[in-house]
């Protein structure tokens, strides 16, 4: 599956009123795209009424992929850098979903960051994972192995 489609599938799972950061999506992809690359993928989304008629364009567009739920690592919006997007549109869309911005134009990331179910959604994508790369949404389960040579060994 092309990496942009993987970005779109992850973003489509973010519930209303919750967000992910560009960097977390990059990490979930095994860093196949940088955080900036995730932004490029979202900018590349065709509009719902666009003239592109490919199957991917019909599945993934500005109406089906909630691009506005992806923010920067400081909890702020970054769409002011994109001339095609009206100023404050991303903020307005998030506020309509119940996300509250502070006086500093940022949201409370610990409150709105979506982490539940992320691990399963990424694993269901059937892409190989890098075992040495720590994933922020991974739940760690410790399983005890039988004692060997008098020492306890654990498998993560």
C-alpha positions in Angstrom: 0.0 0.0 0.0 1.4 3.4 -0.9 2.6 5.4 2.1 0.2 8.3 1.5 -2.7 5.9 1.7 -1.4 4.6 5.0 -1.4 8.2 6.3 -5.0 8.6 5.1 -6.1 5.3 6.8 -4.6 6.4 10.1 -6.1 9.9 9.9 -9.6 8.5 9.0 -9.6 6.6 12.3 -9.1 9.7 14.5 -12.4 10.3 16.3 -14.2 13.6 16.4 -12.8 15.9 19.1 -9.4 14.1 19.2 -6.1 14.8 17.4 -2.8 13.2 16.4 0.4 15.1 15.6 2.3 14.9 12.3 5.3 13.4 14.2 3.2 10.6 15.8 1.8 9.6 12.5 5.4 9.6 11.1 6.4 7.3 14.0 3.4 5.0 13.4 4.6 4.6 9.8 8.0 3.5 11.0 9.4 6.9 9.9 8.8 6.1 6.2 7.7 9.7 6.0 8.9 12.6 8.1 6.5 14.7 10.1 6.7 17.2 7.2 6.0 14.4 4.7 2.8 13.6 6.6 1.8 17.2 6.1 2.6 16.9 2.4 0.4 13.8 2.2 -2.5 15.7 3.7 -1.9 18.7 1.5 -2.0 16.3 -1.5 -5.6 15.2 -0.7 -7.9 16.0 -3.6 -11.0 17.9 -2.9 -14.2 15.9 -2.8 -15.4 17.6 -6.0 -12.0 17.4 -7.6 -11.5 16.3 -11.2 -9.3 13.3 -10.3 -11.3 10.2 -10.9 -8.9 7.5 -9.6 -10.2 5.0 -7.1 -7.8 6.4 -4.5 -9.1 9.9 -5.1 -12.7 8.7 -4.6 -11.7 6.9 -1.3 -9.4 9.6 0.1 -10.3 13.2 -0.3 -10.8 16.3 1.8 -14.3 15.2 2.9 -13.5 11.6 3.8 -10.1 12.2 5.5 -10.4 14.5 8.5 -7.1 16.3 7.8 -8.0 19.0 10.4 -7.4 16.5 13.2 -3.7 16.4 12.6 -1.8 19.2 14.4 1.8 20.1 15.2 3.7 18.8 18.2 3.1 22.0 20.2 -0.6 21.6 20.0 -1.2 24.2 17.3 -2.4 24.3 13.8 0.0 24.6 10.8 -2.4 25.3 8.0 -1.5 29.0 8.0 1.4 27.9 5.7 -1.1 26.6 3.0 -2.5 29.4 0.9 -5.4 27.2 -0.4 -6.9 26.8 3.1 -8.8 29.7 4.5 -7.2 31.2 7.7 -8.5 29.5 10.9 -10.4 26.8 9.0 -8.6 24.0 10.8 -9.2 25.7 14.2 -12.9 26.3 13.4 -13.4 22.6 12.4 -11.7 21.4 15.6 -13.7 23.8 17.7 -16.9 22.5 16.1 -15.9 19.1 17.4 -15.4 20.4 20.9 -11.7 21.0 21.0 -10.8 24.1 23.0 -7.9 26.3 22.2 -6.1 28.3 24.8 -5.0 32.0 24.6 -1.7 30.8 23.2 -3.6 29.3 20.1 -2.8 25.8 21.3 -4.8 22.9 22.6 -4.1 20.8 25.6 -2.4 17.8 23.9 -2.7 15.4 26.8 -6.4 16.0 26.9 -7.2 15.7 23.1 -4.4 13.4 21.8 -5.9 10.2 20.5 -4.0 7.1 21.6 -6.8 4.5 22.2 -6.9 1.8 19.5 -4.0 3.1 17.6 -1.8 0.1 18.0 -4.5 -2.3 16.6 -5.4 0.0 13.7 -1.7 0.2 12.6 -1.2 -3.5 13.0 -4.3 -4.3 10.9 -2.6 -2.4 8.1 -0.4 -5.5 7.6 2.8 -3.5 7.2 6.1 -4.7 8.6 7.1 -3.1 11.9 10.6 -2.2 13.0 11.1 -4.1 16.2 13.7 -1.6 17.5 11.4 1.4 17.0 9.4 2.3 20.1 5.8 3.2 19.1 4.0 5.8 21.3 0.7 3.9 21.3 2.1 0.4 22.0 0.9 -1.3 25.1 3.7 -3.4 26.6 2.9 -6.8 28.0 5.5 -8.5 30.1 5.4 -12.3 30.1 7.5 -14.3 32.5 9.5 -17.2 31.1 10.6 -20.2 33.2 13.7 -19.7 35.3 16.8 -20.5 33.4 20.2 -21.0 35.1 18.8 -19.3 38.3 17.9 -16.0 36.5 14.5 -14.6 35.7 14.1 -13.7 32.0 11.4 -11.6 30.7 10.1 -11.1 27.2 8.6 -7.8 26.1 
